[in-house]
Amino acid sequence: MKRMNMNRRHFIKTLGLGLAALPAIKCGRLLAADATPARPNILIIFTDDQGYADLACFGNKKNKTPRMDKLAGEGARYTSFYAQHVCGPSRSALLTGRYPIRSKGWGMPASEITFAELIKKTGYQTACIGKWDVSNRKPIIARMPNAQGFDYYFGTL
């Protein structure tokens, strides 16, 4: 598989175009009536406290990261991005596409539409595993993963 270098704007545009094409595929115009569309699995790995050059695939000669290098070689590799020094706003940006600076502390309003809510509408099953950290570290039901488009959640606030 060809590796793609993609920035945030290109990713959101590509995701939007892909989601827009799904109804046409489901109508059978592009597939036989009995065929089901082959959807790619989407896996996003979000790490805290990781620098740009901490992985070998980004040039680090000291750290050995063969699994991450393989994922980077077979999937999309992001080389142009805005870095936020606090994890909560970064998570909000990842989930919604909005700028991290719009977050107030660790909060993400329940009214925000997440990518999980969007892809769930097209038939994807969604899961969030790990630290949520966008509900001000409080169990506010309307702002928890299961209310923000995730079918399954296992992790901490």
HUHU-V77114 format. One record per helix or strand of 3 or more residues. SS is the DSSP state (H for helix, E for strand). FROM is the first residue (numbers start at 0). TO is the last residue. If there is no record, write none. Layout:
# HUHU-V77114
((SS:FROM:TO) (SS:FROM:TO))
This chain:
# HUHU-V77114
((E:3:6) (H:7:25) (H:55:57) (H:65:73) (E:75:79) (H:86:95) (H:99:101) (H:114:119) (E:126:130) (H:140:142) (H:144:146) (E:151:155))
